Every structure is written in structure tokens, then in C-alpha cells.
């Protein structure tokens, strides 16, 4: 086991999960930029590009619930570690698969999606055991801030890599990071705090006192989870949040390049700005959420407040940006929207551990299954709208309507106490 000096074991875990999420999104997002060059070389139209981009999410959908169940049963350390190694392999073979033909590429992208699907269920399973209640929003906020960080790194560096070395190296350069991360993961983490040989007794006591610790594997009550309205509140919120998220992840570089008329060399810089703003905001939102709860505000009221700020701001941003033609103004509006939308880390994003702490991995698998559907539907629908109408405003307006529906549903059905034992 690596010592990590005086850093508490739970903080070392969070740092490594943060790095895994960052690598996950680097490997996931690089194709959104590289596809501009790939489409030119391989003769793909918008619909073909949409098929390639959405194929990842088909695989991502298949493994969510099973990934959560495996993490709850066999431990998040094993499941996340294997997932990182597998998705890194499929990242590395993307260029030869694309050269071999569309079938080979789609198989590689689906397999990569299946490998990445275990990521969030595995870390939620780990956090439900390792992270005390007083730190959960901050831990989830910090971890989720790796999403915009990894996205920004991929958006910024991929055009440079493509311009100097070719689009193939956008996959080779990122694909090697996962195995390097796994070495530190393997020697630093255990699935349960009481199994860690270097954990201090006071840290273990704190974790146990606030709802974590060693939870024995239990059978997942699938019917109870799926029949619980509070679970559906998270599922619908995840679906609606991810509709906008996946559309932006997949289509933002194309929007900046073709919708706003920005030169390809500058696409990465402008596309990364909303995600860089989100990185900072997610950490602040997690801290604000924990402070509100510590001040005596009820957990339920905090969840509703933070989600209202998040989805209300996101919907407003989407409606505004579709009417803006100036690139700098459009990116500024997107960045502000992403900053305020980060409040969702104190809403639906951490609610799993409120209502079903013993089944957090499986529940994250269920809700992320719902959240993966927009990666298939939303990304494909957006490509179809662009092909048929060329209207970015229409694509963004549809995303705004989805977001408003998600807010209304969440506010009605959200709960903040244990609903499923």
C-alpha cells in the first residue's frame, strides 16, 4: 500500500477517483473534436457522425445497472480498476478500427462505452462506504468537477494533437493514461475502510459514526428501487441533465466551428471555456451544500434549492444561446449557465446516498442507465435536426424544454431520507 503521508485514506480515495473521472472524460470527449478531421478523411456526413458519437452510449447503457450491482457485491476498487483498463484498451484501438471500417469502429465504441459504464456506479458504491455524511456533497462535487476538467483538457489538446500528428494520435496519447493510473489505484485503495491496513482509528470511527463503514453485501431490492417515486425523481433528473450534457459534449466543437464560424485551430480553446468554468463551480457548489446542511437547513430543502438553481439556469442558458451569433457572447452565456448549473451537485447528484445508502452503487447504475439514454437519443436527434433544418436554436430549445420538465418532476417527488433499506 502507498502511504500518502498524512493524507486521510478517504481523501486519497477521492483524489484517485477524481483522476479516473478526468481520464474517463478525456478518452470519451477527444472523438468529439477529432471527428471533424475523421469526417473529412473518411467522408462522413452529419448523420454518420451522430451514429459514431452515439454508439458509445449504446454500450454505456448496457452495463450501468450490472456495473452498480458488481460494485456493491465485489467492491468498487476491483470494478473501477478493471473498467479503466478496458476502456483504455478500446481507446487505443479506435484508429485501426476506424480504418478497418464502420462495423469495426462501432464495435470498438460500444465496447468502450460498456467499459466506462461501471465508473460512476463503482465510485458511488465506494463513497457510500468511505465518505461521511458531512463531506459527501463536497466529495461528489470535487469528483464530478473532473468531468469538465477532463473535457476541457481533451477539447484544448486534441486540436493541437490532430494538427501536428494526425487524428489517430488523439486516441493513442490519451489511451495510455489509464494503465498508469491503475498502478497507483491498485496500491492505494480498498473497497471498504476497515480493510485498509494504513487507516487511522479516528478516521475509521468518523466514517462509521456518519453512515459509512463496512456494509456487508446484500441482495439488491430491484423492485423496491424501481417502484420508489424518489428513485424516479433522480432518474428523470439525471435523464434531463444529461440530455444537455451529452449534446454539448458531442456537438459543442461542431457548433463552435460551423455554427459560430470559428477557425478549427481555436475550436478547442473556446469549447473548453464552459467546462473550465464548471470545474470551479462544482467544487464551490459542493462546499455550499454541505455548509447549508450544517447550518441547520433541512436536507430536503437543500436538495430542492440547489436543483432549482441548477436546472433553472441551464434552461435559461439554452434558450439564450440559440439566439446569439457572436462567438464570444455565446461562449460567455454558456459558461455562466454551466457555473450555475453546477448547483445540481447538491441536488439530484448526491441524493442516491440519502435514499438508499446500502444500494448506492446499484441505484447509481439504475439512474445512470436513464441518464445514458440522452447520449443515444439526444445526440442522434440533434444530428437529425441539424441535417434537416440546420437550426442550432431548435436543438437548444428542445434541450431547454427537457430540462424544465426534469426540474418540475424532481421538485415534486424528491426525498432526502432513507426510502429503501
C-alpha positions in Angstrom: 0.0 0.0 0.0 1.2 3.5 -0.8 1.5 5.6 2.3 0.2 9.0 1.0 1.9 10.7 4.0 -0.6 12.3 6.4 -3.4 12.5 3.9 -6.5 10.7 5.3 -7.3 7.5 3.4 -10.7 8.7 2.3 -9.2 11.8 0.8 -6.6 9.7 -1.1 -9.5 7.6 -2.5 -11.4 10.8 -3.6 -8.2 12.1 -5.4 -7.7 8.9 -7.3 -11.4 8.7 -8.3 -11.2 12.3 -9.4 -8.3 11.4 -11.7 -10.1 8.3 -13.0 -13.1 10.5 -14.0 -10.8 13.0 -15.6 -9.2 10.3 -17.7 -12.6 8.8 -18.5 -13.8 12.1 -20.0 -10.6 12.7 -21.9 -11.0 9.4 -23.5 -14.7 10.0 -24.1 -14.6 13.5 -25.4 -11.5 13.5 -27.7 -13.5 12.0 -30.5 -15.9 15.0 -30.4 -13.0 17.1 -31.7 -11.1 14.5 -33.7 -14.3 13.6 -35.6 -14.1 16.9 -37.5 -10.9 15.6 -39.1 -12.0 12.0 -39.2 -15.2 13.0 -41.1 -13.1 14.8 -43.7 -10.7 11.9 -44.2 -13.4 9.2 -44.2 -16.3 11.1 -45.9 -18.8 11.1 -43.1 -22.0 13.3 -43.1 -23.7 14.6 -40.0 -25.9 11.5 -39.6 -22.9 9.2 -39.8 -21.0 11.4 -37.3 -24.1 11.2 -35.0 -24.1 7.4 -35.3 -20.4 7.2 -34.4 -20.8 9.5 -31.4 -23.9 7.8 -30.1 -22.6 4.3 -30.5 -20.5 4.8 -27.3 -23.7 5.5 -25.4 -25.3 2.3 -26.6 -22.6 0.3 -24.8 -22.7 2.7 -21.8 -26.4 1.9 -21.4 -25.9 -1.8 -21.3 -23.6 -2.1 -18.3 -24.9 0.6 -15.9 -27.2 -1.4 -13.6 -24.9 -4.5 -13.8 -21.9 -2.4 -13.0 -23.5 -1.0 -9.9 -24.5 -4.4 -8.7 -21.0 -5.8 -9.3 -19.5 -2.8 -7.4 -21.9 -3.4 -4.4 -21.2 -7.1 -4.4 -17.4 -7.4 -5.3 -16.2 -3.9 -4.3 -15.7 -0.7 -6.2 -12.0 -1.0 -6.2 -12.0 -4.1 -8.5 -14.8 -2.9 -10.7 -13.5 0.6 -11.3 -9.9 -0.7 -11.9 -10.9 -3.3 -14.5 -13.2 -0.7 -16.2 -10.3 1.8 -16.6 -8.0 -0.8 -18.1 -10.7 -2.0 -20.6 -11.8 1.4 -21.8 -8.1 2.4 -22.2 -7.6 -0.6 -24.5 -10.6 0.3 -26.6 -9.4 3.9 -26.8 -6.1 2.7 -28.2 -7.6 0.5 -30.9 -10.1 3.2 -32.1 -7.8 4.4 -35.0 -7.2 0.9 -36.5 -10.9 0.1 -36.0 -11.9 3.2 -37.9 -9.5 2.3 -40.7 -10.9 -1.2 -40.9 -14.5 0.1 -41.5 -17.6 1.3 -39.8 -18.6 -2.0 -38.3 -15.3 -2.4 -36.5 -15.4 1.2 -35.3 -18.9 0.8 -33.9 -18.0 -2.4 -32.1 -15.0 -0.7 -30.5 -17.0 2.3 -29.5 -19.8 0.2 -28.0 -17.2 -1.9 -26.1 -15.6 1.3 -24.8 -19.0 2.5 -23.6 -19.6 -0.7 -21.7 -16.2 -0.4 -20.0 -16.8 3.2 -18.9 -20.3 2.4 -17.7 -19.0 1.0 -14.4 -17.3 4.2 -13.4 -20.0 6.1 -11.6 -21.7 3.2 -10.0 -18.4 2.0 -8.7 -17.4 5.2 -7.1 -20.8 5.8 -5.6 -20.6 2.4 -4.0 -17.1 3.3 -2.7 -18.3 6.7 -1.4 -21.3 5.2 0.4 -18.9 3.2 2.5 -15.9 5.6 2.7 -17.3 9.2 2.9 -19.1 10.5 6.0 -22.3 12.4 5.5 -20.8 15.8 6.4 -18.4 15.5 3.4 -20.5 13.8 0.7 -21.6 16.8 -1.3 -18.0 18.2 -1.3 -16.6 14.8 -2.3 -19.2 14.3 -5.1 -18.8 17.9 -6.2 -15.0 17.6 -6.3 -15.2 14.2 -8.1 -17.7 15.5 -10.7 -15.6 18.5 -11.3 -13.2 16.1 -13.0 -15.8 15.8 -15.8 -15.4 19.4 -17.0 -11.6 19.2 -16.3 -11.1 16.1 -18.4 -13.5 17.6 -21.0 -11.5 20.9 -21.1 -8.2 19.1 -21.4 -9.5 16.9 -24.3 -11.0 19.9 -26.1 -7.9 22.0 -25.7 -5.3 19.5 -26.5 -7.0 17.4 -29.2 -6.9 20.0 -31.9 -3.2 20.5 -31.3 -2.5 16.8 -31.4 -4.6 16.4 -34.6 -2.9 19.4 -36.3 0.6 18.2 -35.6 0.4 14.4 -35.5 -3.0 13.4 -37.1 -6.3 12.4 -35.6 -5.1 8.9 -34.7 -2.8 10.3 -32.0 -5.7 11.9 -30.2 -6.6 8.3 -29.2 -3.1 6.9 -28.7 -1.9 9.8 -26.4 -4.9 9.6 -24.1 -5.3 5.8 -24.1 -2.0 5.3 -22.2 -3.1 7.3 -19.2 -5.5 4.6 -17.7 -2.9 1.9 -17.2 -0.6 4.4 -15.4 -3.5 5.5 -13.1 -4.3 1.8 -12.3 -0.8 1.3 -10.8 -1.5 4.0 -8.1 -5.1 2.8 -7.7 -4.1 -0.8 -7.1 -1.6 0.1 -4.3 -3.6 2.8 -2.6 -7.3 1.7 -2.2 -9.5 -0.9 -0.6 -13.2 -1.3 -1.2 -14.1 -0.9 2.5 -12.4 1.4 5.0 -11.9 -1.3 7.7 -9.9 -3.4 5.1 -7.3 -0.7 4.7 -4.1 -1.6 6.5 -3.0 2.0 6.9 -6.2 3.8 8.0 -6.1 5.5 11.4 -8.6 4.5 14.1 -10.0 8.0 14.4 -10.7 8.2 10.7 -12.4 4.8 10.7 -14.5 5.9 13.7 -15.6 9.1 12.0 -16.7 7.2 8.9 -18.7 4.7 10.9 -20.4 7.4 13.0 -21.7 9.2 9.9 -23.2 6.4 8.0 -20.2 4.7 6.2 -18.0 1.8 7.1 -18.1 -1.9 6.4 -21.5 -2.7 4.9 -22.0 -6.4 4.2 -23.1 -7.3 0.6 -26.9 -7.5 0.4 -29.2 -8.5 -2.3 -30.4 -5.6 -4.4 -34.1 -4.9 -4.0 -34.7 -4.1 -7.7 -38.5 -4.0 -7.4 -38.4 -1.7 -4.4 -35.9 0.6 -6.0 -37.8 0.8 -9.3 -41.2 1.3 -7.6 -39.9 4.2 -5.3 -41.0 7.7 -6.5 -37.9 9.2 -5.0 -35.7 6.9 -7.2 -37.7 8.1 -10.2 -37.1 11.7 -9.2 -33.3 11.0 -9.5 -33.8 9.0 -12.7 -35.7 11.8 -14.5 -33.4 14.5 -13.3 -30.4 12.5 -14.5 -32.0 12.0 -17.9 -32.8 15.7 -18.3 -29.5 16.9 -17.0 -27.6 14.5 -19.3 -29.6 15.5 -22.4 -28.0 18.9 -22.3 -24.7 17.5 -21.1 -24.2 14.9 -23.8 -25.5 17.1 -26.6 -22.8 19.7 -25.5 -20.1 17.1 -25.1 -20.8 15.6 -28.5 -21.8 18.7 -30.6 -20.2 21.7 -29.0 -17.0 21.6 -31.1 -19.1 21.3 -34.2 -21.3 24.2 -33.1 -18.3 26.4 -32.3 -16.7 25.5 -35.7 -19.6 25.5 -38.0 -22.5 27.3 -36.1 -20.4 30.2 -34.9 -17.8 30.2 -37.7 -14.7 29.8 -35.6 -11.4 28.6 -37.2 -10.6 24.9 -36.3 -7.4 25.9 -34.5 -9.5 27.9 -32.0 -12.3 25.4 -31.5 -10.7 23.6 -28.6 -10.0 26.8 -26.7 -13.5 28.2 -27.0 -15.2 24.9 -26.5 -13.4 24.2 -23.2 -14.3 27.5 -21.5 -17.8 26.5 -20.3 -16.3 23.3 -18.9 -13.4 25.1 -17.2 -16.0 27.4 -15.5 -18.0 24.3 -14.5 -14.9 22.7 -12.9 -14.5 25.6 -10.4 -18.3 25.9 -9.8 -18.8 22.2 -9.0 -16.3 22.4 -6.1 -17.9 25.6 -4.8 -21.4 24.1 -5.1 -20.5 21.0 -3.0 -19.0 23.2 -0.3 -22.0 25.5 -0.2 -24.4 22.4 0.0 -22.5 20.9 3.0 -22.5 24.4 4.7 -26.2 24.8 4.2 -26.9 21.4 5.8 -24.5 22.1 8.6 -26.3 25.4 9.3 -29.5 23.6 10.1 -31.4 23.8 6.8 -33.1 20.5 6.1 -31.5 18.2 3.6 -34.7 18.1 1.6 -34.9 21.9 1.3 -31.2 22.0 0.3 -31.8 19.4 -2.5 -34.7 21.3 -3.9 -33.0 24.7 -3.7 -29.8 23.5 -5.4 -31.7 21.7 -8.1 -33.9 24.7 -8.9 -30.8 26.9 -9.3 -29.2 24.3 -11.5 -32.0 23.4 -13.9 -33.5 26.9 -14.0 -30.1 28.4 -15.0 -29.4 25.6 -17.5 -32.8 26.1 -19.3 -32.3 29.9 -19.5 -28.8 29.5 -20.9 -30.0 27.1 -23.6 -32.8 29.4 -24.7 -30.5 32.4 -24.9 -27.5 30.8 -26.6 -29.6 29.7 -29.6 -30.3 33.3 -30.4 -26.7 34.6 -30.2 -24.5 34.7 -33.3 -21.4 36.3 -31.7 -19.0 33.5 -30.7 -17.6 35.3 -27.6 -21.0 36.2 -26.3 -22.3 32.6 -26.9 -19.4 31.1 -25.0 -19.9 33.6 -22.2 -23.6 32.7 -21.8 -22.7 29.0 -21.9 -20.0 29.5 -19.3 -22.4 31.3 -16.9 -25.1 28.7 -17.4 -22.6 25.9 -16.6 -21.4 27.7 -13.5 -25.0 28.0 -12.1 -25.9 24.5 -13.3 -23.2 23.1 -11.1 -25.6 23.6 -8.1 -27.1 20.2 -9.2 -24.2 18.5 -7.4 -26.1 19.4 -4.2 -29.4 18.2 -5.6 -30.0 15.1 -7.6 -26.3 14.2 -7.9 -25.8 13.2 -4.3 -29.4 12.2 -3.5 -28.7 8.5 -4.1 -26.8 8.2 -0.8 -29.8 9.9 1.0 -32.5 7.5 0.0 -30.6 4.1 -0.4 -27.1 4.2 1.1 -26.8 0.4 1.2 -27.5 0.2 -2.5 -25.8 3.3 -3.8 -23.9 1.6 -6.5 -26.9 -0.3 -7.9 -29.0 2.8 -7.6 -26.4 4.9 -9.5 -26.4 2.1 -12.1 -30.2 2.4 -12.5 -30.3 6.2 -12.6 -27.3 6.4 -14.9 -29.0 3.9 -17.2 -31.7 6.5 -17.6 -29.1 9.2 -17.9 -27.4 7.3 -20.7 -30.4 7.4 -23.0 -29.9 11.0 -23.9 -26.5 10.1 -25.2 -28.2 7.9 -27.8 -31.5 9.8 -28.3 -30.3 13.4 -27.7 -27.1 13.1 -29.7 -28.9 11.4 -32.6 -31.9 13.7 -32.6 -29.6 16.7 -32.6 -27.7 15.4 -35.6 -31.0 14.7 -37.4 -32.3 18.2 -36.6 -29.1 19.8 -37.9 -29.2 17.7 -41.0 -32.8 18.6 -41.7 -33.0 22.2 -40.6 -29.5 23.5 -39.8 -31.0 25.1 -36.7 -28.9 25.1 -33.6 -31.6 27.3 -31.9 -34.1 24.5 -32.3 -31.7 21.9 -30.9 -31.0 24.0 -27.8 -34.7 24.9 -27.3 -35.6 21.2 -27.2 -32.9 20.6 -24.6 -34.3 23.6 -22.5 -37.8 22.0 -22.6 -36.4 18.7 -21.4 -34.6 20.5 -18.5 -37.8 22.3 -17.3 -39.7 19.1 -17.2 -36.9 17.5 -15.2 -37.0 20.3 -12.6 -40.8 20.0 -12.1 -40.7 16.2 -11.7 -37.8 16.4 -9.2 -39.3 19.1 -7.0 -42.5 17.0 -6.7 -41.0 13.6 -5.9 -37.6 14.2 -4.3 -37.0 12.8 -0.8 -33.9 13.1 1.5 -34.4 10.3 4.0 -33.8 6.6 3.5 -36.6 5.1 1.3 -35.1 1.7 0.5 -33.3 -0.3 3.2 
